[in-house]
């Protein structure tokens, strides 16, 4: 490119935001779709260690201890541990004291 053909135009902050806004909106939309897709990929049937840590506040050592003690069911694919969501929900319901609170309310 020849230096004689270069034109520089300064834009105000508002002008730049007006130009960039459609791109930013589209990027936000794409990011939301990707996050939704990624977060639902294992909700179909299994939790992974990461989800157990995030959802239930379990430490990695506690997860190992619960697996070894047979407290939580799991399966493995290679080195990846998978925990069936349905079974985890059943365990949570079985170990809960929700019925005590429901009886108090009535």
N, C-alpha and C positions, 0 to 999 in steps of 0.2 A: 504494500500500500504506500502510496506517495504521500509525503508530509503535507503537500499542498492541498490534498483532497480531504484532510481530516477536519471535521467540524466538531466542536465541543459545545454542548448546550447544557447549562446548569439548570437543574430543576429544583423547585421548592420542595419542602418536605411533603406538603399536601399533594402536589403533582405526582411525586414519587409513590406515595401511598395509594393514590388513585390508580396508578399503573400497576402496582404490585398486588393490590387487593384481590382481584380475581384469581391470581396465581396462589396466593396464600389461602384463600377460601377453598380452592380445589385441593391443595395439599392437606388441609385440615380434614377434608372429606375423605381423602385417600387414607390418611393416617387412622381415622376412626374405623374405616372398613377393615384395615389390616389388623388393628387391635382387637376388633370384634371377632375376626376370623381366628386370630392366634389364641385368644382367651377361650374360645369355645371348642378348640380342636380336641381337647381331652375331656371336656365336660360330657361328651357323648356317653362315656362309660367308665372312665378311669381318672383318678388323680395321680399325679407324679409327686415325688418328694417335695418339689418346689411348692406345689399347691397345698400340700399338707402343712408345710411351714407357714405359708401366707394365710391360709384360711383358719387354721386352728392354733397357730402360734406354737407349734411343736418344734423343738430343736432337732438337729440331725441325730444326736445321740438318743433322744427319746423315741424317735421314729424307729431306729435300729432296735432299741430295747423292746418296744411294742411288737415289732415283727418277730423277734426271737422268742418272746413270751407267748406269742399266738394271740395277742390282744387285737391286732388288726390284720385282716386278710390281705394277701398280696399275691401277685403273680409276677413273673419276670420275663422280659424279652432281652436276651443278652445280659448286659449289665444294668438294664433299666428296670427299676421296681415300679409296678403299677398297682394301684389300690382301687378296687371296684367302688364306684360312687354309691350305688344302691346298697351295698353291704355296709359301707361306712355310715350311711344315713340310718340304717337299721340299728347299728351299734349305738349311735348317738341317741336314737329314740329309746332304745332299751335301757340305757344308762341314765336317762334324764329323770328329773323330778317334776316335770311339767304338770303331771296329773295333780300334784299337791297344790299347785297354784290355780289350776282350773277348778278344783273343788272349793278353794277359798273364795273364788269369785262368785260362785253360785249360791 
